[in-house]
Amino acid sequence: MNVLSSLPAIEALTLSGFQPKRPPLTERQRQQLARVSTRVQLKPGAVIYRDGDPGNAIFINGSGVVCALKEMRSGKRRVAGFRFPGDIFGLAEHGVYLNTTRAVTAVALYRIPLDTLTTMLRQDAELEFHFFCKVVDELRHQQRKSIIVARRDAPGRVAMFIDLLRHNGAGHGLGEDIVDIPMTRSDIGDFVNLTLESVSRACRRLSDAGIVKFTATGVHILDRSRFRKLVART
């Protein structure tokens, strides 16, 4: 089906992730994107595309969490990042995707053919600027990841990762101090460059210190002041 049944993610394109917040897309622009998009629903674990596949479309995340990862020849992997609702992903280099992406949770994606989007952006400077802002936002995410992995203390890395999820709206509506963590600890370790054992020890230290409490679905920040100080200690 080439028409979106609903447009919340298209609207969210301009409402998350970068500052200053841009005005929302116009109704005309949202309808334009709707006409050229295909809505795709995937179950947890489903692969969206693989490293080296032809990069012939970009995706807007409508709901759920997507993991972008690099599979190494050694069999190891590195998580490049996570894509949250409103995020754009699928940018390619020399016509191919650079990472493999898979659904961490059930996701609803909006797939837009690259050649169609390119034509639209050439004809609409304002829409082009919206997409440009989201690309800049992706660079900011990569910069923040570099800061996280540069920390020497594992609890600090995990705390910064939790803070990253909090700023991306994980657990939105549950309260500022309750953060949903849909990814596994292995995923977290591959993102912050720690082993699974190191992530588990870091979580235990944060919990034993009374800073956070881990639950079956995420984490509850118990001491907001100490948590913020730990995150800021880069």
C-alpha positions as CSV (number, residue, x, y, z in Angstrom):
1,M,0.0,0.0,0.0
2,N,1.5,3.3,-1.1
3,V,-0.7,5.6,1.1
4,L,-0.1,6.0,4.9
5,S,-3.0,5.0,7.0
6,S,-1.9,7.6,9.6
7,L,0.7,10.3,9.8
8,P,2.0,10.7,13.3
9,A,5.6,9.7,12.4
10,I,5.7,12.2,9.6
11,E,4.6,14.9,12.0
12,A,7.2,13.7,14.5
13,L,9.9,14.1,12.0
14,T,10.2,17.8,13.1
15,L,9.3,17.4,16.7
16,S,12.2,15.3,18.1
17,G,15.9,15.2,18.4
18,F,17.3,18.6,17.4
19,Q,17.3,22.2,18.6
20,P,16.0,24.6,17.9
21,K,12.7,22.8,17.1
22,R,11.6,23.6,13.6
23,P,8.0,24.4,12.7
24,P,6.0,21.3,12.0
25,L,5.6,20.0,8.4
26,T,2.8,21.6,6.6
27,E,-0.3,19.6,5.7
28,R,0.8,19.7,2.0
29,Q,4.2,18.3,2.9
30,R,2.8,15.5,5.1
31,Q,0.4,14.5,2.4
32,Q,3.3,14.5,-0.2
33,L,5.3,12.2,2.0
34,A,2.3,10.0,2.6
35,R,1.6,9.5,-1.1
36,V,5.2,8.3,-1.8
37,S,5.6,6.2,1.4
38,T,4.9,2.6,2.1
39,R,4.1,1.6,5.7
40,V,5.9,-1.4,6.8
41,Q,5.2,-3.3,10.1
42,L,7.9,-5.7,11.5
43,K,8.2,-8.0,14.4
44,P,11.1,-7.8,16.9
45,G,14.3,-9.2,15.5
46,A,13.3,-8.7,11.9
47,V,16.1,-7.4,9.6
48,I,15.2,-4.3,7.7
49,Y,18.3,-4.2,5.4
50,R,21.8,-5.6,5.6
51,D,25.2,-4.0,5.2
52,G,26.0,-3.9,1.5
53,D,22.4,-4.1,0.2
54,P,21.4,-1.5,-2.4
55,G,20.6,1.8,-0.7
56,N,17.5,2.6,-2.7
57,A,15.2,3.9,0.1
58,I,15.2,5.8,3.4
59,F,13.1,5.1,6.4
60,I,11.2,7.1,9.0
61,N,10.6,5.3,12.2
62,G,7.0,5.6,13.1
63,S,7.0,3.6,16.3
64,G,9.3,1.2,18.2
65,V,13.1,0.9,18.3
66,V,15.5,0.0,15.6
67,C,19.2,-1.1,16.1
68,A,21.8,-0.2,13.5
69,L,24.9,-2.5,13.7
70,K,28.1,-3.3,12.0
71,E,28.9,-7.0,11.6
72,M,32.6,-7.6,11.7
73,R,34.5,-10.3,9.7
74,S,35.6,-11.8,13.1
75,G,31.9,-12.5,13.9
76,K,31.8,-9.7,16.4
77,R,29.5,-6.8,16.0
78,R,29.3,-3.1,16.9
79,V,26.1,-1.3,17.5
80,A,26.3,2.0,15.6
81,G,23.1,3.4,17.3
82,F,19.4,3.1,17.9
83,R,16.7,4.7,15.9
84,F,13.7,6.0,17.8
85,P,10.2,7.3,16.6
86,G,10.7,10.3,14.3
87,D,14.2,9.3,13.4
88,I,15.4,9.0,9.8
89,F,17.7,6.2,8.8
90,G,18.9,4.4,5.7
91,L,21.4,6.9,4.4
92,A,23.8,5.1,2.0
93,E,27.3,5.6,0.6
94,H,28.2,4.8,-3.0
95,G,24.7,3.3,-3.4
96,V,24.8,0.7,-0.6
97,Y,23.9,0.7,3.0
98,L,26.8,0.8,5.5
99,N,25.1,-1.0,8.4
100,T,22.6,-3.8,9.1
101,T,19.4,-2.6,10.8
102,R,17.0,-4.8,12.7
103,A,13.9,-4.2,14.8
104,V,14.5,-4.3,18.6
105,T,10.8,-4.1,19.3
106,A,7.8,-4.3,17.0
107,V,8.2,-1.3,14.6
108,A,6.1,0.6,12.1
109,L,8.3,2.2,9.4
110,Y,7.6,4.5,6.5
111,R,9.7,3.5,3.5
112,I,10.4,6.2,0.9
113,P,12.2,5.4,-2.4
114,L,15.4,7.5,-2.6
115,D,14.9,8.7,-6.1
116,T,11.4,9.9,-5.3
117,L,12.6,11.7,-2.1
118,T,15.5,13.3,-4.0
119,T,13.0,14.8,-6.5
120,M,10.8,16.1,-3.8
121,L,13.7,17.7,-1.9
122,R,14.8,19.5,-5.1
123,Q,11.4,21.0,-5.4
124,D,10.8,22.0,-1.8
125,A,13.6,23.8,0.0
126,E,11.8,23.9,3.3
127,L,11.3,20.1,3.3
128,E,14.9,19.7,2.3
129,F,15.9,21.8,5.3
130,H,13.8,19.5,7.6
131,F,15.6,16.5,6.4
132,F,19.0,18.2,6.6
133,C,18.3,19.0,10.3
134,K,17.6,15.3,11.0
135,V,20.9,14.4,9.3
136,V,22.7,16.9,11.6
137,D,20.9,15.3,14.5
138,E,22.4,11.9,13.5
139,L,25.8,13.5,13.7
140,R,25.1,14.7,17.2
141,H,24.1,11.2,18.2
142,Q,27.4,9.8,16.9
143,Q,29.3,12.6,18.7
144,R,27.5,11.7,22.0
145,K,28.3,8.0,21.5
146,S,32.0,9.0,21.1
147,I,31.8,10.8,24.4
148,I,30.2,7.8,26.1
149,V,32.8,5.3,25.0
150,A,35.6,7.6,25.9
151,R,34.7,7.4,29.6
152,R,36.8,5.0,31.6
153,D,34.2,4.1,34.2
154,A,31.6,1.5,33.1
155,P,28.9,2.8,35.5
156,G,29.3,6.2,33.9
157,R,28.9,4.8,30.4
158,V,25.7,2.9,31.4
159,A,24.3,6.0,33.1
160,M,25.0,8.1,30.0
161,F,23.3,5.5,27.9
162,I,20.2,5.6,30.1
163,D,20.2,9.4,29.9
164,L,20.4,9.0,26.1
165,L,17.3,6.9,26.1
166,R,15.6,9.3,28.4
167,H,16.2,12.2,26.0
168,N,14.9,10.1,23.1
169,G,11.6,9.7,24.8
170,A,11.9,6.1,26.1
171,G,9.2,5.6,28.6
172,H,7.5,8.8,27.5
173,G,4.4,9.3,29.6
174,L,5.7,7.2,32.5
175,G,7.4,10.0,34.3
176,E,10.8,11.7,33.9
177,D,12.6,9.2,36.1
178,I,11.2,6.0,34.5
179,V,13.0,4.9,31.4
180,D,12.1,2.0,29.2
181,I,15.0,-0.2,28.0
182,P,13.8,-2.4,25.2
183,M,17.2,-3.6,24.1
184,T,19.2,-6.4,25.7
185,R,22.3,-5.8,27.8
186,S,24.3,-7.3,25.0
187,D,23.0,-4.6,22.7
188,I,23.9,-2.0,25.3
189,G,27.4,-3.5,25.6
190,D,27.9,-3.4,21.9
191,F,26.9,0.2,21.8
192,V,29.0,1.5,24.8
193,N,31.9,-0.8,24.0
194,L,31.7,-3.0,27.1
195,T,31.4,-6.8,27.5
196,L,28.1,-8.2,28.8
197,E,29.7,-9.0,32.1
198,S,31.0,-5.4,32.5
199,V,27.5,-4.0,31.7
200,S,26.0,-6.3,34.3
201,R,28.5,-5.2,37.0
202,A,28.0,-1.6,36.1
203,C,24.2,-2.0,36.5
204,R,24.7,-3.7,39.8
205,R,27.0,-0.9,41.1
206,L,24.4,1.8,40.1
207,S,21.7,-0.2,41.8
208,D,23.7,-0.9,45.0
209,A,24.6,2.8,45.2
210,G,20.9,3.6,45.3
211,I,21.1,5.8,42.2
212,V,18.8,3.7,40.1
213,K,16.6,0.6,40.3
214,F,16.4,-1.8,37.4
215,T,13.0,-3.4,36.6
216,A,11.9,-6.1,34.1
217,T,11.3,-3.5,31.5
218,G,13.7,-0.7,32.2
219,V,15.1,1.5,35.0
220,H,13.8,3.9,37.6
221,I,16.1,6.8,38.5
222,L,15.9,7.0,42.3
223,D,18.4,9.8,43.0
224,R,18.1,12.3,40.2
225,S,20.8,14.6,41.5
226,R,23.5,12.0,41.8
227,F,22.4,10.5,38.5
228,R,22.8,13.9,36.7
229,K,26.2,14.5,38.4
230,L,27.4,11.0,37.2
231,V,26.2,11.7,33.7
232,A,27.9,15.1,33.6
233,R,31.2,13.7,34.8
234,T,32.7,13.2,31.4
